Amino acid sequence: MLTIFQTLDKSEKKLAEDVDMVERDLKNLKNIMEEDEKGSTTRRRKDDREI
């Protein structure tokens, strides 16, 4: 579970952007984890370092 706080100086627009960013990151993480469960090999970055 994650909690995203809206501080007094954060606009509704900025809060929505933050929520979208977190949702996108979580979906990417889920996809990476599901690929690993399927037995895929170690993922590599564009510069060929293992991640």
mmCIF entry with sequence, helices, sheets and N, C-alpha, C, O atoms, coordinates in Angstrom:
data_MODEL
# 
_entry.id   MODEL 
# 
_entity.id                         1 
_entity.type                       polymer 
_entity.pdbx_number_of_molecules   1 
# 
_entity_poly.entity_id                      1 
_entity_poly.type                           'polypeptide(L)' 
_entity_poly.nstd_linkage                   no 
_entity_poly.nstd_monomer                   no 
_entity_poly.pdbx_seq_one_letter_code       MLTIFQTLDKSEKKLAEDVDMVERDLKNLKNIMEEDEKGSTTRRRKDDREI 
_entity_poly.pdbx_seq_one_letter_code_can   MLTIFQTLDKSEKKLAEDVDMVERDLKNLKNIMEEDEKGSTTRRRKDDREI 
_entity_poly.pdbx_strand_id                 A 
# 
loop_
_entity_poly_seq.entity_id 
_entity_poly_seq.num 
_entity_poly_seq.mon_id 
_entity_poly_seq.hetero 
1 1  MET n 
1 2  LEU n 
1 3  THR n 
1 4  ILE n 
1 5  PHE n 
1 6  GLN n 
1 7  THR n 
1 8  LEU n 
1 9  ASP n 
1 10 LYS n 
1 11 SER n 
1 12 GLU n 
1 13 LYS n 
1 14 LYS n 
1 15 LEU n 
1 16 ALA n 
1 17 GLU n 
1 18 ASP n 
1 19 VAL n 
1 20 ASP n 
1 21 MET n 
1 22 VAL n 
1 23 GLU n 
1 24 ARG n 
1 25 ASP n 
1 26 LEU n 
1 27 LYS n 
1 28 ASN n 
1 29 LEU n 
1 30 LYS n 
1 31 ASN n 
1 32 ILE n 
1 33 MET n 
1 34 GLU n 
1 35 GLU n 
1 36 ASP n 
1 37 GLU n 
1 38 LYS n 
1 39 GLY n 
1 40 SER n 
1 41 THR n 
1 42 THR n 
1 43 ARG n 
1 44 ARG n 
1 45 ARG n 
1 46 LYS n 
1 47 ASP n 
1 48 ASP n 
1 49 ARG n 
1 50 GLU n 
1 51 ILE n 
# 
_struct_asym.id          A 
_struct_asym.entity_id   1 
# 
_struct_conf.conf_type_id            HELX_P 
_struct_conf.id                      HELX_P1 
_struct_conf.pdbx_PDB_helix_id       AA1 
_struct_conf.beg_label_comp_id       GLU 
_struct_conf.beg_label_asym_id       A 
_struct_conf.beg_label_seq_id        12 
_struct_conf.pdbx_beg_PDB_ins_code   ? 
_struct_conf.end_label_comp_id       GLU 
_struct_conf.end_label_asym_id       A 
_struct_conf.end_label_seq_id        37 
_struct_conf.pdbx_end_PDB_ins_code   ? 
_struct_conf.beg_auth_comp_id        GLU 
_struct_conf.beg_auth_asym_id        A 
_struct_conf.beg_auth_seq_id         12 
_struct_conf.end_auth_comp_id        GLU 
_struct_conf.end_auth_asym_id        A 
_struct_conf.end_auth_seq_id         37 
_struct_conf.pdbx_PDB_helix_class    1 
_struct_conf.details                 ? 
_struct_conf.pdbx_PDB_helix_length   26 
# 
_struct_conf_type.id          HELX_P 
_struct_conf_type.criteria    ? 
_struct_conf_type.reference   ? 
# 
loop_
_atom_site.group_PDB 
_atom_site.id 
_atom_site.type_symbol 
_atom_site.label_atom_id 
_atom_site.label_alt_id 
_atom_site.label_comp_id 
_atom_site.label_asym_id 
_atom_site.label_entity_id 
_atom_site.label_seq_id 
_atom_site.pdbx_PDB_ins_code 
_atom_site.Cartn_x 
_atom_site.Cartn_y 
_atom_site.Cartn_z 
_atom_site.occupancy 
_atom_site.B_iso_or_equiv 
_atom_site.pdbx_formal_charge 
_atom_site.auth_seq_id 
_atom_site.auth_comp_id 
_atom_site.auth_asym_id 
_atom_site.auth_atom_id 
_atom_site.pdbx_PDB_model_num 
ATOM 1   N N  . MET A 1 1  ? 0.844  -1.163  0.000   1.00 0.00 ? 1  MET A N  1 
ATOM 2   C CA . MET A 1 1  ? 0.000  0.000   0.000   1.00 0.00 ? 1  MET A CA 1 
ATOM 3   C C  . MET A 1 1  ? 0.895  1.232   0.000   1.00 0.00 ? 1  MET A C  1 
ATOM 4   O O  . MET A 1 1  ? 1.904  1.284   0.703   1.00 0.00 ? 1  MET A O  1 
ATOM 5   N N  . LEU A 1 2  ? 0.519  2.195   -0.777  1.00 0.00 ? 2  LEU A N  1 
ATOM 6   C CA . LEU A 1 2  ? 1.226  3.470   -0.815  1.00 0.00 ? 2  LEU A CA 1 
ATOM 7   C C  . LEU A 1 2  ? 0.250  4.580   -0.491  1.00 0.00 ? 2  LEU A C  1 
ATOM 8   O O  . LEU A 1 2  ? -0.937 4.502   -0.808  1.00 0.00 ? 2  LEU A O  1 
ATOM 9   N N  . THR A 1 3  ? 0.764  5.605   0.139   1.00 0.00 ? 3  THR A N  1 
ATOM 10  C CA . THR A 1 3  ? -0.036 6.784   0.438   1.00 0.00 ? 3  THR A CA 1 
ATOM 11  C C  . THR A 1 3  ? 0.632  7.987   -0.203  1.00 0.00 ? 3  THR A C  1 
ATOM 12  O O  . THR A 1 3  ? 1.824  8.227   -0.013  1.00 0.00 ? 3  THR A O  1 
ATOM 13  N N  . ILE A 1 4  ? -0.144 8.734   -0.959  1.00 0.00 ? 4  ILE A N  1 
ATOM 14  C CA . ILE A 1 4  ? 0.352  9.959   -1.579  1.00 0.00 ? 4  ILE A CA 1 
ATOM 15  C C  . ILE A 1 4  ? -0.340 11.116  -0.875  1.00 0.00 ? 4  ILE A C  1 
ATOM 16  O O  . ILE A 1 4  ? -1.567 11.212  -0.864  1.00 0.00 ? 4  ILE A O  1 
ATOM 17  N N  . PHE A 1 5  ? 0.456  11.978  -0.296  1.00 0.00 ? 5  PHE A N  1 
ATOM 18  C CA . PHE A 1 5  ? -0.092 13.097  0.456   1.00 0.00 ? 5  PHE A CA 1 
ATOM 19  C C  . PHE A 1 5  ? -0.177 14.340  -0.415  1.00 0.00 ? 5  PHE A C  1 
ATOM 20  O O  . PHE A 1 5  ? 0.681  14.595  -1.260  1.00 0.00 ? 5  PHE A O  1 
ATOM 21  N N  . GLN A 1 6  ? -1.220 15.092  -0.187  1.00 0.00 ? 6  GLN A N  1 
ATOM 22  C CA . GLN A 1 6  ? -1.334 16.400  -0.819  1.00 0.00 ? 6  GLN A CA 1 
ATOM 23  C C  . GLN A 1 6  ? -1.027 17.450  0.233   1.00 0.00 ? 6  GLN A C  1 
ATOM 24  O O  . GLN A 1 6  ? -1.815 17.680  1.151   1.00 0.00 ? 6  GLN A O  1 
ATOM 25  N N  . THR A 1 7  ? 0.125  18.082  0.090   1.00 0.00 ? 7  THR A N  1 
ATOM 26  C CA . THR A 1 7  ? 0.499  19.133  1.025   1.00 0.00 ? 7  THR A CA 1 
ATOM 27  C C  . THR A 1 7  ? -0.278 20.408  0.683   1.00 0.00 ? 7  THR A C  1 
ATOM 28  O O  . THR A 1 7  ? -0.890 20.513  -0.381  1.00 0.00 ? 7  THR A O  1 
ATOM 29  N N  . LEU A 1 8  ? -0.242 21.350  1.585   1.00 0.00 ? 8  LEU A N  1 
ATOM 30  C CA . LEU A 1 8  ? -0.998 22.591  1.390   1.00 0.00 ? 8  LEU A CA 1 
ATOM 31  C C  . LEU A 1 8  ? -0.556 23.356  0.145   1.00 0.00 ? 8  LEU A C  1 
ATOM 32  O O  . LEU A 1 8  ? -1.354 24.058  -0.475  1.00 0.00 ? 8  LEU A O  1 
ATOM 33  N N  . ASP A 1 9  ? 0.718  23.217  -0.217  1.00 0.00 ? 9  ASP A N  1 
ATOM 34  C CA . ASP A 1 9  ? 1.221  23.950  -1.369  1.00 0.00 ? 9  ASP A CA 1 
ATOM 35  C C  . ASP A 1 9  ? 1.130  23.156  -2.684  1.00 0.00 ? 9  ASP A C  1 
ATOM 36  O O  . ASP A 1 9  ? 1.588  23.635  -3.722  1.00 0.00 ? 9  ASP A O  1 
ATOM 37  N N  . LYS A 1 10 ? 0.548  21.957  -2.648  1.00 0.00 ? 10 LYS A N  1 
ATOM 38  C CA . LYS A 1 10 ? 0.450  21.124  -3.847  1.00 0.00 ? 10 LYS A CA 1 
ATOM 39  C C  . LYS A 1 10 ? -0.944 21.261  -4.466  1.00 0.00 ? 10 LYS A C  1 
ATOM 40  O O  . LYS A 1 10 ? -1.956 21.036  -3.802  1.00 0.00 ? 10 LYS A O  1 
ATOM 41  N N  . SER A 1 11 ? -0.978 21.628  -5.727  1.00 0.00 ? 11 SER A N  1 
ATOM 42  C CA . SER A 1 11 ? -2.258 21.811  -6.420  1.00 0.00 ? 11 SER A CA 1 
ATOM 43  C C  . SER A 1 11 ? -2.896 20.458  -6.736  1.00 0.00 ? 11 SER A C  1 
ATOM 44  O O  . SER A 1 11 ? -2.235 19.420  -6.691  1.00 0.00 ? 11 SER A O  1 
ATOM 45  N N  . GLU A 1 12 ? -4.167 20.487  -7.050  1.00 0.00 ? 12 GLU A N  1 
ATOM 46  C CA . GLU A 1 12 ? -4.888 19.278  -7.466  1.00 0.00 ? 12 GLU A CA 1 
ATOM 47  C C  . GLU A 1 12 ? -4.237 18.679  -8.715  1.00 0.00 ? 12 GLU A C  1 
ATOM 48  O O  . GLU A 1 12 ? -4.139 17.460  -8.853  1.00 0.00 ? 12 GLU A O  1 
ATOM 49  N N  . LYS A 1 13 ? -3.796 19.553  -9.617  1.00 0.00 ? 13 LYS A N  1 
ATOM 50  C CA . LYS A 1 13 ? -3.159 19.089  -10.849 1.00 0.00 ? 13 LYS A CA 1 
ATOM 51  C C  . LYS A 1 13 ? -1.862 18.352  -10.538 1.00 0.00 ? 13 LYS A C  1 
ATOM 52  O O  . LYS A 1 13 ? -1.607 17.284  -11.094 1.00 0.00 ? 13 LYS A O  1 
ATOM 53  N N  . LYS A 1 14 ? -1.046 18.910  -9.659  1.00 0.00 ? 14 LYS A N  1 
ATOM 54  C CA . LYS A 1 14 ? 0.217  18.282  -9.293  1.00 0.00 ? 14 LYS A CA 1 
ATOM 55  C C  . LYS A 1 14 ? -0.029 16.958  -8.574  1.00 0.00 ? 14 LYS A C  1 
ATOM 56  O O  . LYS A 1 14 ? 0.694  15.989  -8.801  1.00 0.00 ? 14 LYS A O  1 
ATOM 57  N N  . LEU A 1 15 ? -1.030 16.910  -7.719  1.00 0.00 ? 15 LEU A N  1 
ATOM 58  C CA . LEU A 1 15 ? -1.374 15.675  -7.025  1.00 0.00 ? 15 LEU A CA 1 
ATOM 59  C C  . LEU A 1 15 ? -1.765 14.599  -8.044  1.00 0.00 ? 15 LEU A C  1 
ATOM 60  O O  . LEU A 1 15 ? -1.320 13.457  -7.937  1.00 0.00 ? 15 LEU A O  1 
ATOM 61  N N  . ALA A 1 16 ? -2.581 14.952  -9.016  1.00 0.00 ? 16 ALA A N  1 
ATOM 62  C CA . ALA A 1 16 ? -2.994 14.005  -10.049 1.00 0.00 ? 16 ALA A CA 1 
ATOM 63  C C  . ALA A 1 16 ? -1.795 13.511  -10.854 1.00 0.00 ? 16 ALA A C  1 
ATOM 64  O O  . ALA A 1 16 ? -1.728 12.334  -11.207 1.00 0.00 ? 16 ALA A O  1 
ATOM 65  N N  . GLU A 1 17 ? -0.856 14.396  -11.144 1.00 0.00 ? 17 GLU A N  1 
ATOM 66  C CA . GLU A 1 17 ? 0.365  14.000  -11.853 1.00 0.00 ? 17 GLU A CA 1 
ATOM 67  C C  . GLU A 1 17 ? 1.176  13.015  -11.020 1.00 0.00 ? 17 GLU A C  1 
ATOM 68  O O  . GLU A 1 17 ? 1.699  12.032  -11.547 1.00 0.00 ? 17 GLU A O  1 
ATOM 69  N N  . ASP A 1 18 ? 1.279  13.278  -9.725  1.00 0.00 ? 18 ASP A N  1 
ATOM 70  C CA . ASP A 1 18 ? 2.011  12.376  -8.836  1.00 0.00 ? 18 ASP A CA 1 
ATOM 71  C C  . ASP A 1 18 ? 1.351  10.995  -8.789  1.00 0.00 ? 18 ASP A C  1 
ATOM 72  O O  . ASP A 1 18 ? 2.036  9.973   -8.839  1.00 0.00 ? 18 ASP A O  1 
ATOM 73  N N  . VAL A 1 19 ? 0.041  10.972  -8.695  1.00 0.00 ? 19 VAL A N  1 
ATOM 74  C CA . VAL A 1 19 ? -0.695 9.702   -8.668  1.00 0.00 ? 19 VAL A CA 1 
ATOM 75  C C  . VAL A 1 19 ? -0.467 8.937   -9.967  1.00 0.00 ? 19 VAL A C  1 
ATOM 76  O O  . VAL A 1 19 ? -0.220 7.732   -9.943  1.00 0.00 ? 19 VAL A O  1 
ATOM 77  N N  . ASP A 1 20 ? -0.549 9.628   -11.092 1.00 0.00 ? 20 ASP A N  1 
ATOM 78  C CA . ASP A 1 20 ? -0.314 8.983   -12.388 1.00 0.00 ? 20 ASP A CA 1 
ATOM 79  C C  . ASP A 1 20 ? 1.092  8.397   -12.465 1.00 0.00 ? 20 ASP A C  1 
ATOM 80  O O  . ASP A 1 20 ? 1.278  7.286   -12.960 1.00 0.00 ? 20 ASP A O  1 
ATOM 81  N N  . MET A 1 21 ? 2.075  9.138   -11.979 1.00 0.00 ? 21 MET A N  1 
ATOM 82  C CA . MET A 1 21 ? 3.451  8.677   -12.025 1.00 0.00 ? 21 MET A CA 1 
ATOM 83  C C  . MET A 1 21 ? 3.631  7.415   -11.171 1.00 0.00 ? 21 MET A C  1 
ATOM 84  O O  . MET A 1 21 ? 4.286  6.464   -11.598 1.00 0.00 ? 21 MET A O  1 
ATOM 85  N N  . VAL A 1 22 ? 3.058  7.407   -9.985  1.00 0.00 ? 22 VAL A N  1 
ATOM 86  C CA . VAL A 1 22 ? 3.169  6.244   -9.105  1.00 0.00 ? 22 VAL A CA 1 
ATOM 87  C C  . VAL A 1 22 ? 2.468  5.039   -9.727  1.00 0.00 ? 22 VAL A C  1 
ATOM 88  O O  . VAL A 1 22 ? 3.002  3.930   -9.697  1.00 0.00 ? 22 VAL A O  1 
ATOM 89  N N  . GLU A 1 23 ? 1.278  5.246   -10.288 1.00 0.00 ? 23 GLU A N  1 
ATOM 90  C CA . GLU A 1 23 ? 0.564  4.143   -10.935 1.00 0.00 ? 23 GLU A CA 1 
ATOM 91  C C  . GLU A 1 23 ? 1.370  3.569   -12.095 1.00 0.00 ? 23 GLU A C  1 
ATOM 92  O O  . GLU A 1 23 ? 1.438  2.351   -12.263 1.00 0.00 ? 23 GLU A O  1 
ATOM 93  N N  . ARG A 1 24 ? 1.970  4.428   -12.884 1.00 0.00 ? 24 ARG A N  1 
ATOM 94  C CA . ARG A 1 24 ? 2.781  3.987   -14.021 1.00 0.00 ? 24 ARG A CA 1 
ATOM 95  C C  . ARG A 1 24 ? 3.992  3.180   -13.530 1.00 0.00 ? 24 ARG A C  1 
ATOM 96  O O  . ARG A 1 24 ? 4.313  2.133   -14.093 1.00 0.00 ? 24 ARG A O  1 
ATOM 97  N N  . ASP A 1 25 ? 4.655  3.670   -12.485 1.00 0.00 ? 25 ASP A N  1 
ATOM 98  C CA . ASP A 1 25 ? 5.809  2.958   -11.945 1.00 0.00 ? 25 ASP A CA 1 
ATOM 99  C C  . ASP A 1 25 ? 5.410  1.594   -11.379 1.00 0.00 ? 25 ASP A C  1 
ATOM 100 O O  . ASP A 1 25 ? 6.128  0.612   -11.566 1.00 0.00 ? 25 ASP A O  1 
ATOM 101 N N  . LEU A 1 26 ? 4.290  1.530   -10.700 1.00 0.00 ? 26 LEU A N  1 
ATOM 102 C CA . LEU A 1 26 ? 3.839  0.255   -10.135 1.00 0.00 ? 26 LEU A CA 1 
ATOM 103 C C  . LEU A 1 26 ? 3.470  -0.746  -11.231 1.00 0.00 ? 26 LEU A C  1 
ATOM 104 O O  . LEU A 1 26 ? 3.750  -1.938  -11.102 1.00 0.00 ? 26 LEU A O  1 
ATOM 105 N N  . LYS A 1 27 ? 2.847  -0.272  -12.296 1.00 0.00 ? 27 LYS A N  1 
ATOM 106 C CA . LYS A 1 27 ? 2.524  -1.159  -13.415 1.00 0.00 ? 27 LYS A CA 1 
ATOM 107 C C  . LYS A 1 27 ? 3.791  -1.696  -14.061 1.00 0.00 ? 27 LYS A C  1 
ATOM 108 O O  . LYS A 1 27 ? 3.861  -2.874  -14.412 1.00 0.00 ? 27 LYS A O  1 
ATOM 109 N N  . ASN A 1 28 ? 4.802  -0.829  -14.220 1.00 0.00 ? 28 ASN A N  1 
ATOM 110 C CA . ASN A 1 28 ? 6.080  -1.270  -14.780 1.00 0.00 ? 28 ASN A CA 1 
ATOM 111 C C  . ASN A 1 28 ? 6.739  -2.307  -13.880 1.00 0.00 ? 28 ASN A C  1 
ATOM 112 O O  . ASN A 1 28 ? 7.262  -3.309  -14.368 1.00 0.00 ? 28 ASN A O  1 
ATOM 113 N N  . LEU A 1 29 ? 6.718  -2.078  -12.593 1.00 0.00 ? 29 LEU A N  1 
ATOM 114 C CA . LEU A 1 29 ? 7.296  -3.026  -11.644 1.00 0.00 ? 29 LEU A CA 1 
ATOM 115 C C  . LEU A 1 29 ? 6.565  -4.360  -11.705 1.00 0.00 ? 29 LEU A C  1 
ATOM 116 O O  . LEU A 1 29 ? 7.196  -5.417  -11.682 1.00 0.00 ? 29 LEU A O  1 
ATOM 117 N N  . LYS A 1 30 ? 5.250  -4.317  -11.782 1.00 0.00 ? 30 LYS A N  1 
ATOM 118 C CA . LYS A 1 30 ? 4.447  -5.540  -11.890 1.00 0.00 ? 30 LYS A CA 1 
ATOM 119 C C  . LYS A 1 30 ? 4.830  -6.315  -13.142 1.00 0.00 ? 30 LYS A C  1 
ATOM 120 O O  . LYS A 1 30 ? 4.999  -7.533  -13.089 1.00 0.00 ? 30 LYS A O  1 
ATOM 121 N N  . ASN A 1 31 ? 4.967  -5.628  -14.253 1.00 0.00 ? 31 ASN A N  1 
ATOM 122 C CA . ASN A 1 31 ? 5.345  -6.291  -15.503 1.00 0.00 ? 31 ASN A CA 1 
ATOM 123 C C  . ASN A 1 31 ? 6.721  -6.937  -15.396 1.00 0.00 ? 31 ASN A C  1 
ATOM 124 O O  . ASN A 1 31 ? 6.919  -8.057  -15.867 1.00 0.00 ? 31 ASN A O  1 
ATOM 125 N N  . ILE A 1 32 ? 7.664  -6.245  -14.786 1.00 0.00 ? 32 ILE A N  1 
ATOM 126 C CA . ILE A 1 32 ? 9.009  -6.797  -14.607 1.00 0.00 ? 32 ILE A CA 1 
ATOM 127 C C  . ILE A 1 32 ? 8.960  -8.050  -13.744 1.00 0.00 ? 32 ILE A C  1 
ATOM 128 O O  . ILE A 1 32 ? 9.593  -9.057  -14.060 1.00 0.00 ? 32 ILE A O  1 
ATOM 129 N N  . MET A 1 33 ? 8.209  -7.981  -12.658 1.00 0.00 ? 33 MET A N  1 
ATOM 130 C CA . MET A 1 33 ? 8.122  -9.129  -11.759 1.00 0.00 ? 33 MET A CA 1 
ATOM 131 C C  . MET A 1 33 ? 7.435  -10.311 -12.434 1.00 0.00 ? 33 MET A C  1 
ATOM 132 O O  . MET A 1 33 ? 7.841  -11.456 -12.235 1.00 0.00 ? 33 MET A O  1 
ATOM 133 N N  . GLU A 1 34 ? 6.412  -10.051 -13.222 1.00 0.00 ? 34 GLU A N  1 
ATOM 134 C CA . GLU A 1 34 ? 5.713  -11.133 -13.907 1.00 0.00 ? 34 GLU A CA 1 
ATOM 135 C C  . GLU A 1 34 ? 6.612  -11.770 -14.965 1.00 0.00 ? 34 GLU A C  1 
ATOM 136 O O  . GLU A 1 34 ? 6.551  -12.982 -15.174 1.00 0.00 ? 34 GLU A O  1 
ATOM 137 N N  . GLU A 1 35 ? 7.442  -10.976 -15.634 1.00 0.00 ? 35 GLU A N  1 
ATOM 138 C CA . GLU A 1 35 ? 8.386  -11.532 -16.602 1.00 0.00 ? 35 GLU A CA 1 
ATOM 139 C C  . GLU A 1 35 ? 9.360  -12.468 -15.896 1.00 0.00 ? 35 GLU A C  1 
ATOM 140 O O  . GLU A 1 35 ? 9.660  -13.547 -16.408 1.00 0.00 ? 35 GLU A O  1 
ATOM 141 N N  . ASP A 1 36 ? 9.852  -12.073 -14.741 1.00 0.00 ? 36 ASP A N  1 
ATOM 142 C CA . ASP A 1 36 ? 10.787 -12.901 -13.993 1.00 0.00 ? 36 ASP A CA 1 
ATOM 143 C C  . ASP A 1 36 ? 10.136 -14.206 -13.547 1.00 0.00 ? 36 ASP A C  1 
ATOM 144 O O  . ASP A 1 36 ? 10.795 -15.246 -13.529 1.00 0.00 ? 36 ASP A O  1 
ATOM 145 N N  . GLU A 1 37 ? 8.850  -14.167 -13.187 1.00 0.00 ? 37 GLU A N  1 
ATOM 146 C CA . GLU A 1 37 ? 8.140  -15.375 -12.780 1.00 0.00 ? 37 GLU A CA 1 
ATOM 147 C C  . GLU A 1 37 ? 8.009  -16.360 -13.933 1.00 0.00 ? 37 GLU A C  1 
ATOM 148 O O  . GLU A 1 37 ? 7.936  -17.568 -13.712 1.00 0.00 ? 37 GLU A O  1 
ATOM 149 N N  . LYS A 1 38 ? 7.979  -15.857 -15.153 1.00 0.00 ? 38 LYS A N  1 
ATOM 150 C CA . LYS A 1 38 ? 7.847  -16.720 -16.323 1.00 0.00 ? 38 LYS A CA 1 
ATOM 151 C C  . LYS A 1 38 ? 9.172  -17.356 -16.710 1.00 0.00 ? 38 LYS A C  1 
ATOM 152 O O  . LYS A 1 38 ? 9.240  -18.109 -17.681 1.00 0.00 ? 38 LYS A O  1 
ATOM 153 N N  . GLY A 1 39 ? 10.225 -17.057 -15.956 1.00 0.00 ? 39 GLY A N  1 
ATOM 154 C CA . GLY A 1 39 ? 11.518 -17.673 -16.206 1.00 0.00 ? 39 GLY A CA 1 
ATOM 155 C C  . GLY A 1 39 ? 12.368 -16.948 -17.219 1.00 0.00 ? 39 GLY A C  1 
ATOM 156 O O  . GLY A 1 39 ? 13.264 -17.541 -17.820 1.00 0.00 ? 39 GLY A O  1 
ATOM 157 N N  . SER A 1 40 ? 12.102 -15.677 -17.415 1.00 0.00 ? 40 SER A N  1 
ATOM 158 C CA . SER A 1 40 ? 12.926 -14.924 -18.349 1.00 0.00 ? 40 SER A CA 1 
ATOM 159 C C  . SER A 1 40 ? 14.326 -14.752 -17.777 1.00 0.00 ? 40 SER A C  1 
ATOM 160 O O  . SER A 1 40 ? 14.530 -14.873 -16.569 1.00 0.00 ? 40 SER A O  1 
ATOM 161 N N  . THR A 1 41 ? 15.271 -14.475 -18.633 1.00 0.00 ? 41 THR A N  1 
ATOM 162 C CA . THR A 1 41 ? 16.645 -14.279 -18.184 1.00 0.00 ? 41 THR A CA 1 
ATOM 163 C C  . THR A 1 41 ? 16.774 -12.925 -17.503 1.00 0.00 ? 41 THR A C  1 
ATOM 164 O O  . THR A 1 41 ? 15.844 -12.118 -17.504 1.00 0.00 ? 41 THR A O  1 
ATOM 165 N N  . THR A 1 42 ? 17.929 -12.700 -16.932 1.00 0.00 ? 42 THR A N  1 
ATOM 166 C CA . THR A 1 42 ? 18.194 -11.427 -16.248 1.00 0.00 ? 42 THR A CA 1 
ATOM 167 C C  . THR A 1 42 ? 18.002 -10.269 -17.203 1.00 0.00 ? 42 THR A C  1 
ATOM 168 O O  . THR A 1 42 ? 18.524 -10.274 -18.317 1.00 0.00 ? 42 THR A O  1 
ATOM 169 N N  . ARG A 1 43 ? 17.255 -9.286  -16.762 1.00 0.00 ? 43 ARG A N  1 
ATOM 170 C CA . ARG A 1 43 ? 17.029 -8.103  -17.587 1.00 0.00 ? 43 ARG A CA 1 
ATOM 171 C C  . ARG A 1 43 ? 18.276 -7.245  -17.593 1.00 0.00 ? 43 ARG A C  1 
ATOM 172 O O  . ARG A 1 43 ? 19.025 -7.211  -16.617 1.00 0.00 ? 43 ARG A O  1 
ATOM 173 N N  . ARG A 1 44 ? 18.494 -6.561  -18.688 1.00 0.00 ? 44 ARG A N  1 
ATOM 174 C CA . ARG A 1 44 ? 19.649 -5.673  -18.796 1.00 0.00 ? 44 ARG A CA 1 
ATOM 175 C C  . ARG A 1 44 ? 19.194 -4.285  -19.215 1.00 0.00 ? 44 ARG A C  1 
ATOM 176 O O  . ARG A 1 44 ? 18.197 -4.118  -19.917 1.00 0.00 ? 44 ARG A O  1 
ATOM 177 N N  . ARG A 1 45 ? 19.954 -3.300  -18.764 1.00 0.00 ? 45 ARG A N  1 
ATOM 178 C CA . ARG A 1 45 ? 19.721 -1.927  -19.189 1.00 0.00 ? 45 ARG A CA 1 
ATOM 179 C C  . ARG A 1 45 ? 20.287 -1.749  -20.588 1.00 0.00 ? 45 ARG A C  1 
ATOM 180 O O  . ARG A 1 45 ? 20.962 -2.635  -21.111 1.00 0.00 ? 45 ARG A O  1 
ATOM 181 N N  . LYS A 1 46 ? 20.013 -0.616  -21.184 1.00 0.00 ? 46 LYS A N  1 
ATOM 182 C CA . LYS A 1 46 ? 20.519 -0.329  -22.519 1.00 0.00 ? 46 LYS A CA 1 
ATOM 183 C C  . LYS A 1 46 ? 22.039 -0.360  -22.567 1.00 0.00 ? 46 LYS A C  1 
ATOM 184 O O  . LYS A 1 46 ? 22.612 -0.669  -23.612 1.00 0.00 ? 46 LYS A O  1 
ATOM 185 N N  . ASP A 1 47 ? 22.705 -0.046  -21.457 1.00 0.00 ? 47 ASP A N  1 
ATOM 186 C CA . ASP A 1 47 ? 24.167 -0.055  -21.442 1.00 0.00 ? 47 ASP A CA 1 
ATOM 187 C C  . ASP A 1 47 ? 24.729 -1.434  -21.066 1.00 0.00 ? 47 ASP A C  1 
ATOM 188 O O  . ASP A 1 47 ? 25.917 -1.564  -20.772 1.00 0.00 ? 47 ASP A O  1 
ATOM 189 N N  . ASP A 1 48 ? 23.864 -2.463  -21.079 1.00 0.00 ? 48 ASP A N  1 
ATOM 190 C CA . ASP A 1 48 ? 24.223 -3.869  -20.855 1.00 0.00 ? 48 ASP A CA 1 
ATOM 191 C C  . ASP A 1 48 ? 24.608 -4.219  -19.430 1.00 0.00 ? 48 ASP A C  1 
ATOM 192 O O  . ASP A 1 48 ? 25.169 -5.289  -19.193 1.00 0.00 ? 48 ASP A O  1 
ATOM 193 N N  . ARG A 1 49 ? 24.323 -3.348  -18.476 1.00 0.00 ? 49 ARG A N  1 
ATOM 194 C CA . ARG A 1 49 ? 24.540 -3.722  -17.089 1.00 0.00 ? 49 ARG A CA 1 
ATOM 195 C C  . ARG A 1 49 ? 23.345 -4.522  -16.613 1.00 0.00 ? 49 ARG A C  1 
ATOM 196 O O  . ARG A 1 49 ? 22.211 -4.229  -16.993 1.00 0.00 ? 49 ARG A O  1 
ATOM 197 N N  . GLU A 1 50 ? 23.586 -5.540  -15.777 1.00 0.00 ? 50 GLU A N  1 
ATOM 198 C CA . GLU A 1 50 ? 22.477 -6.300  -15.226 1.00 0.00 ? 50 GLU A CA 1 
ATOM 199 C C  . GLU A 1 50 ? 21.726 -5.444  -14.234 1.00 0.00 ? 50 GLU A C  1 
ATOM 200 O O  . GLU A 1 50 ? 22.315 -4.617  -13.538 1.00 0.00 ? 50 GLU A O  1 
ATOM 201 N N  . ILE A 1 51 ? 20.429 -5.645  -14.171 1.00 0.00 ? 51 ILE A N  1 
ATOM 202 C CA . ILE A 1 51 ? 19.616 -4.952  -13.175 1.00 0.00 ? 51 ILE A CA 1 
ATOM 203 C C  . ILE A 1 51 ? 18.878 -5.985  -12.345 1.00 0.00 ? 51 ILE A C  1 
ATOM 204 O O  . ILE A 1 51 ? 18.127 -5.627  -11.438 1.00 0.00 ? 51 ILE A O  1 
# 
